[in-house]
Amino acid sequence: MSQEWDAGRLDSDLDGVAFDTLAVRAGQHRTPEGEHGEPMFFTSSYVFRTAADAAARFAGEVPGNVYSRYTNPTVRAFEERIAALEGAEQAVATATGMAAILAVVMSLCSAGDHVLVSRSVFGSTISLFEKYFKRFGIEVDYVPLAELSGWDAAIKPNTKLLFVESPSNPLAELVDIAALAEVAHAKGAMLVVDNCFCTPALQQPLKLGADIVVHSATKFIDGQGRCMGGVVAGASEQMKEVVGFLRTAGPTLSPFNAWIFLKGLETLSLRMKAHCANAQALAEWLEQQDGIEKVHYAGLKSHPQHALAQRQQRGFGAVVSFEVKGGKEGAWRFIDATRLISITANLGDSKTTITHPSTTSHGRLAPQEREAAGIRDSLIRIAVGLEDVADLQADLARGLAAL
Ligand SMILES: *Cc1c(COP(=O)(O)O)cnc(C)c1O
């Protein structure tokens, strides 16, 4: 006898459940097939029962899918799960993290608007603002991340958005997100936080007062270096504009990548705890070694914003940077001596990565800009993965021996 499904049992009741339960279950709408895992919907378009049904759905008079550039059930499950985890009214997925940033600015800013960006943001984010948004009449200024007075002083009557990454890459500087949101709101601007380094498992910027969160899901949300994607989350009022831009312009997420990210989110908390524990152990060990001049990690007591990080984040993240003796030559010898850790600029992967920021991610900056940003030639960044920490330490010891 076939099993009769009780429709009331197909969706989970998630009222009042905790983060880790949402990470596993939010956003799933089971079909009458009763599948336990989330199905992948590989379809470009959707059929209508009648011509009148098609007209009503196109007009938005009745809910339902029309075309996968607009909505797709697998992508929607991912969006609803992220919205639940960030505490957002709504989230929308994008093809990459950069597409998420593009969508926010294109949908919320117009020519003549002014945007303030923290100095230490991701390299492609700076290129997007400098090379493209400026061409369309958006004014852009850069502000050091940590100092609230600098932000306040830089806001102009036409300032629409403040855009920050906290913690910053690679030096792990922070800004007090709640205080910065107040600074922005007092002058009628919105605060956008790129939450890629922490993920909602470690930091929920909307709950601290930010208006919009963006992610590169390519990093810790996938968590295994396989798929590219992004997401924007915030209040429905702003998200309506972002969704409108994405549906029209097209950088939406593929259902396959959404399905991978749904799997990734189920282990997000566990993975972030393990990343943080490995990073903390390596940062503490590096700080003790001859040959290391300075370690930048918010989990260290020596970090100037350690207390803020404890208050604002549930963990200190996976990115550790350190300065070695011997300048650029020393840094390159250190990197080349490692055998296990991958030499690549990516992060948020289960595989630990190592990079030399001043000649890779920050290589486009002029020497004095790099100096101002604190990116010395002796600086190395590791994005700590999930390998056994003793093996990682042994590999870093090879680097130290080569200095
Ligand atoms: C990688 C990254 C991005 C861009 O994301 P993509 O998925 O590569 O487009 C944006 N912000 C931060 C902080 C990143 O690390």
The ligand as a Gaussian input file, in Angstrom:
#p B3LYP/6-31G(d) Opt

LIG

0 1
 C       35.708000      36.404000      -2.773000
 C       35.129000      37.616000      -2.203000
 C       34.208000      38.397000      -2.920000
 C       33.820000      38.072000      -4.342000
 O       33.154000      36.870000      -4.436000
 P       33.153000      35.965000      -5.762000
 O       32.258000      34.846000      -5.391000
 O       34.580000      35.599000      -6.030000
 O       32.602000      36.823000      -6.850000
 C       33.672000      39.501000      -2.303000
 N       34.010000      39.841000      -1.039000
 C       34.896000      39.122000      -0.330000
 C       35.220000      39.545000       1.056000
 C       35.490000      37.999000      -0.872000
 O       36.389000      37.304000      -0.162000

